[in-house]
Structure formats: structure tokens, C-alpha cells
Amino acid sequence: MKSTPPSRHLGWRATVATDGITLIQGPASNWIILRDGDAFTLVDTGYPADRNLVLASIAHLHLDPANCAAILLSHGHVDHTGSAHFFHTTYGTPVYASPAELAHVRGQEKHQVTVGQSLARAWRPRVAAWMVHAIRAGALGADVVSEARAWTQDILNELPGSPQAIVNGAHTPGHTVFSLDDGKVLLTGDSIITGHPLSARTGPQLLHPMFHYRQKEIVPSLDSFKDVPATILIPGHGPLIHLSVTDAIAQATS
């Protein structure tokens, strides 16, 4: 099962993973469109300033944003929740997160890298560049998604793509990965990524430890999806890869 080569656009690129599953790589984070006819599920939404790119990527697939059946958030970090509130207030789109992530998504708790943690590393050029981008992308003034609700697997089953949720925590309290297409495709969120502004390499890897809620539990948390038979992995940052889950975990943790 092969994906198509990326389609490049100003500020974003689209890669069709399989029929109905399209990865959109934004300037610093990803979102995924799960299509079923004219309806679709949007998994994550980039930074607040990525809104026009999100809308352009939807139009690229000849879809109407009003036909977004739901937004699923892998977790509550601002580079994933950026346009969720806009979709809800503009189109009435329901927004879902795992029950353990709701307080974070709604702004009742905060599990984000702090300004102090970032400034302490700002002498590194990659960290400084990432900080500048995050600020310009609206990270400091993002809307909380107070309207978010907890999904159930029954709700997910009725959405385009019928994503199967696996909550693995560690990165944030209720961080979730999603299995698609009978386990052939895995959306890994920020558990395993393949690229990041702070990283000089591409390929399966872990985010910098400062981004994680429970740093010591990140590697053990990967066991929650190690048996998924996926051969296409779609991360929250970086390009998709054709690799088994076990090989991706091995490479990311080596």
C-alpha cells in the first residue's frame, strides 16, 4: 500500500496516504483529513495562524468546511488545537478529545512547554527559530476550546474514517493515537514524530523531552500501540512513513 507523492502548496503540502486519508503538513505541525464522500473528519488543526492553510487544504480536496463532521484532537497543545474553536463557532463543528484531555483542551489545566523552559534553551538557533515561529503563529493568544466534548468509541465509529482511539498519555494526560483502515494506518500524534523544527534529522524519533508532560513515561507509553499492524504511520510533525510500528518504535527509541 503506497501513498502518493506530496502535492506542494504555499505553506503546506498534501500527501494522500490511502483513499480517503490525506496528511497535510503545515509550517510546523500536521493535520489530517479523513474523507467519506462530501463529509470529512479533521484530526488536529495546526497553530491559530494556520487557519487559512487549513481552509485551503480542505478546498484543495474539493470539500466544504461546513461539511466537517467533527474535529478530533490528538491532544491539547496549541499547535494542534489552533482552528478548533473557529470551526465550532463558524460552522458548528463538534470538537472531541479524550476524556483525560478535556481539562487541558478547555484551558482548565495547562500541560504546555513553559516560556522559561524555552528561554533556557533559546541560545540554540533551532530553539530560537521555533520560538519565533510559535509566537508569530499565535501560540501566546490562542483560543481555548471550551466547547470540546469527550468522544466515545461509538461516536468515533460514526465519523468519516471511523478512527479507533488508543489513549496513551505521557505526552499530555490524554494524548491519543488513532488507528485507521483496519489498522493499516496509524496516526501517531506526538508520540512518534518524523521531523520537527528542533530536530536536525528526519525519520522516526521522539520529541524533545521538554515537550512531554511525563517525560519518564514516554517510552513505556509506546507499548499501547505496538501491536497495531500499520505499515503507514502519520505523525503530528514531519512526513508520513512506510514502516511497521515495531520498527518505528525501535528507531525512535534507539
PLY file of the C-alpha trace (Angstrom):
ply
format ascii 1.0
element vertex 254
property float x
property float y
property float z
element edge 253
property int vertex1
property int vertex2
end_header
0.00 0.00 0.00
1.75 3.15 -1.25
0.92 6.80 -0.72
1.10 9.39 -3.48
3.98 11.89 -3.72
3.34 15.14 -1.81
1.44 17.93 -3.55
3.22 21.18 -2.63
1.44 24.46 -1.97
2.38 27.78 -0.40
2.91 26.99 3.28
1.64 23.41 3.20
1.84 20.11 1.38
-0.66 17.30 0.93
0.11 13.59 0.82
-2.62 11.06 0.09
-1.86 8.13 2.38
-4.68 5.92 1.13
-8.06 6.55 -0.44
-9.83 8.90 1.95
-6.83 9.69 4.20
-4.77 12.80 3.44
-1.91 14.18 5.51
-1.42 17.94 5.43
1.98 19.17 6.58
1.73 22.75 7.76
4.64 25.08 8.53
5.38 23.39 11.87
2.68 20.79 12.58
0.30 18.49 10.74
-3.42 17.94 10.35
-5.18 15.00 8.72
-8.34 14.88 6.63
-10.41 11.68 6.72
-12.87 11.80 3.83
-16.07 9.89 3.20
-17.82 11.34 0.16
-18.52 15.02 0.79
-18.09 14.70 4.56
-14.83 14.57 6.45
-13.22 14.38 9.87
-10.38 16.79 10.65
-7.76 15.42 13.02
-5.87 18.33 14.62
-5.83 21.85 13.18
-2.32 23.34 13.38
-1.48 26.67 15.03
-4.04 29.52 15.13
-2.27 31.31 12.26
-2.58 28.16 10.12
-6.33 28.71 9.72
-6.18 29.87 6.10
-3.88 26.97 5.28
-6.33 24.52 6.86
-9.15 26.01 4.79
-7.01 25.95 1.63
-6.16 22.29 2.17
-9.86 21.46 2.57
-10.66 23.35 -0.64
-7.81 21.51 -2.39
-9.76 18.29 -1.80
-12.93 19.94 -3.14
-14.55 19.80 0.26
-16.73 22.34 2.05
-15.58 23.23 5.60
-19.23 23.29 6.63
-19.28 19.53 5.94
-16.66 18.78 8.58
-18.40 16.13 10.68
-16.06 16.64 13.63
-12.65 17.78 14.75
-10.65 15.21 16.68
-7.80 16.50 18.79
-4.91 14.17 19.46
-4.12 16.43 22.42
-4.50 19.96 23.71
-1.27 21.68 22.64
-1.77 24.93 20.75
-0.04 23.68 17.59
-2.82 21.10 17.25
-5.89 22.98 18.54
-5.37 26.25 16.64
-8.51 26.34 14.46
-10.83 24.12 16.51
-12.67 27.00 18.20
-13.05 28.78 14.85
-14.64 25.73 13.23
-17.05 25.30 16.11
-18.17 28.94 16.19
-18.27 29.34 12.39
-19.67 26.01 11.22
-21.00 24.41 14.40
-18.41 21.64 14.09
-18.28 19.42 17.17
-14.83 19.13 18.74
-13.79 15.95 20.51
-10.87 14.92 22.69
-10.24 12.03 25.03
-11.90 12.29 28.44
-8.48 12.60 30.10
-7.55 15.51 27.81
-10.69 17.64 28.18
-9.44 19.83 31.04
-6.32 20.62 29.02
-8.21 21.37 25.80
-10.75 23.53 27.65
-7.99 25.60 29.28
-8.73 24.39 32.81
-5.27 22.84 33.04
-2.02 23.64 31.27
0.41 20.98 30.07
2.44 23.05 27.62
6.17 23.74 27.49
6.73 26.89 29.54
8.28 30.16 28.41
11.01 29.59 30.99
11.87 26.16 29.60
12.06 27.62 26.13
14.11 30.68 27.10
16.61 28.50 28.93
17.39 26.85 25.58
16.95 29.88 23.33
20.71 30.18 22.83
20.33 27.24 20.44
19.46 28.52 16.94
16.79 25.88 16.31
15.03 26.62 19.59
15.14 30.36 18.94
13.72 29.92 15.43
10.97 27.64 16.73
10.04 30.16 19.45
9.78 32.98 16.92
7.58 30.88 14.66
5.32 29.77 17.54
4.79 33.37 18.68
4.06 34.57 15.15
1.69 31.61 14.70
-0.43 32.78 17.62
0.71 30.41 20.35
0.50 33.04 23.10
-3.03 34.21 22.30
-4.79 31.04 21.20
-8.45 30.45 21.96
-9.21 27.68 24.41
-11.67 25.12 23.11
-14.19 25.31 25.94
-16.83 23.63 23.79
-14.83 20.40 23.39
-16.54 17.19 24.40
-15.30 13.71 25.25
-15.56 11.17 22.48
-16.68 7.61 22.94
-15.71 4.85 20.56
-19.36 4.67 19.45
-19.16 8.34 18.42
-15.88 7.76 16.58
-17.31 4.78 14.72
-19.92 7.04 13.09
-17.41 9.62 11.85
-15.74 9.62 8.42
-12.70 7.38 8.71
-14.11 5.51 11.75
-10.93 6.15 13.77
-10.15 3.70 16.55
-8.74 5.54 19.56
-5.81 4.46 21.71
-5.16 6.78 24.67
-1.51 6.59 25.67
-0.99 9.70 27.80
2.58 10.71 28.75
2.96 13.48 26.17
-0.16 15.03 27.72
-2.61 13.42 30.17
-4.98 12.17 27.46
-2.84 12.13 24.34
-4.44 9.83 21.76
-3.27 7.97 18.68
-5.77 6.75 16.09
-5.83 3.52 14.12
-7.46 3.69 10.67
-8.37 1.40 7.80
-8.49 -1.81 9.86
-5.17 -1.00 11.47
-3.27 -0.39 8.24
-2.69 3.30 9.05
-1.72 4.79 12.41
-1.93 8.47 13.35
0.83 8.70 15.94
0.24 12.29 17.08
3.23 13.47 19.10
4.13 10.02 20.45
6.37 9.33 17.46
7.24 12.08 15.01
9.37 12.12 11.86
10.60 15.70 11.91
10.45 18.89 13.98
11.95 22.41 13.89
14.12 21.46 16.89
15.46 18.35 15.18
18.22 18.18 12.58
17.07 14.82 11.23
14.06 13.12 9.71
12.71 9.66 10.43
11.06 8.11 13.50
12.04 9.98 16.65
10.76 11.36 19.92
10.06 15.00 20.61
12.46 16.94 22.81
11.80 15.91 26.43
10.74 19.43 27.46
7.52 18.99 25.46
6.33 15.97 27.45
4.01 16.01 30.46
5.53 12.83 31.92
8.99 12.53 30.39
9.88 9.21 32.01
6.69 7.57 30.72
7.07 8.43 27.05
8.91 5.26 26.02
6.68 2.90 28.04
3.60 4.64 26.60
4.57 3.47 23.11
3.66 -0.09 24.13
0.00 0.93 23.97
0.06 0.76 20.16
2.98 -1.57 19.44
0.67 -4.35 18.21
-1.18 -2.22 15.65
-0.38 -3.83 12.24
0.04 -0.48 10.46
2.55 -0.01 7.66
1.75 3.67 7.13
2.46 5.98 10.05
1.23 9.58 10.01
2.80 11.75 12.74
1.84 15.08 14.25
5.09 16.54 12.92
7.01 15.52 9.81
6.19 13.41 6.73
4.37 10.09 6.75
6.49 6.96 6.63
6.03 3.44 5.31
7.28 1.35 8.20
5.97 -1.15 10.71
5.04 0.17 14.12
7.61 -2.03 15.85
10.39 -0.79 13.57
9.33 2.81 14.05
9.36 2.42 17.83
12.78 0.77 17.68
14.22 3.58 15.57
12.61 6.32 17.65
13.96 4.95 20.92
17.44 3.87 19.77
0 1
1 2
2 3
3 4
4 5
5 6
6 7
7 8
8 9
9 10
10 11
11 12
12 13
13 14
14 15
15 16
16 17
17 18
18 19
19 20
20 21
21 22
22 23
23 24
24 25
25 26
26 27
27 28
28 29
29 30
30 31
31 32
32 33
33 34
34 35
35 36
36 37
37 38
38 39
39 40
40 41
41 42
42 43
43 44
44 45
45 46
46 47
47 48
48 49
49 50
50 51
51 52
52 53
53 54
54 55
55 56
56 57
57 58
58 59
59 60
60 61
61 62
62 63
63 64
64 65
65 66
66 67
67 68
68 69
69 70
70 71
71 72
72 73
73 74
74 75
75 76
76 77
77 78
78 79
79 80
80 81
81 82
82 83
83 84
84 85
85 86
86 87
87 88
88 89
89 90
90 91
91 92
92 93
93 94
94 95
95 96
96 97
97 98
98 99
99 100
100 101
101 102
102 103
103 104
104 105
105 106
106 107
107 108
108 109
109 110
110 111
111 112
112 113
113 114
114 115
115 116
116 117
117 118
118 119
119 120
120 121
121 122
122 123
123 124
124 125
125 126
126 127
127 128
128 129
129 130
130 131
131 132
132 133
133 134
134 135
135 136
136 137
137 138
138 139
139 140
140 141
141 142
142 143
143 144
144 145
145 146
146 147
147 148
148 149
149 150
150 151
151 152
152 153
153 154
154 155
155 156
156 157
157 158
158 159
159 160
160 161
161 162
162 163
163 164
164 165
165 166
166 167
167 168
168 169
169 170
170 171
171 172
172 173
173 174
174 175
175 176
176 177
177 178
178 179
179 180
180 181
181 182
182 183
183 184
184 185
185 186
186 187
187 188
188 189
189 190
190 191
191 192
192 193
193 194
194 195
195 196
196 197
197 198
198 199
199 200
200 201
201 202
202 203
203 204
204 205
205 206
206 207
207 208
208 209
209 210
210 211
211 212
212 213
213 214
214 215
215 216
216 217
217 218
218 219
219 220
220 221
221 222
222 223
223 224
224 225
225 226
226 227
227 228
228 229
229 230
230 231
231 232
232 233
233 234
234 235
235 236
236 237
237 238
238 239
239 240
240 241
241 242
242 243
243 244
244 245
245 246
246 247
247 248
248 249
249 250
250 251
251 252
252 253
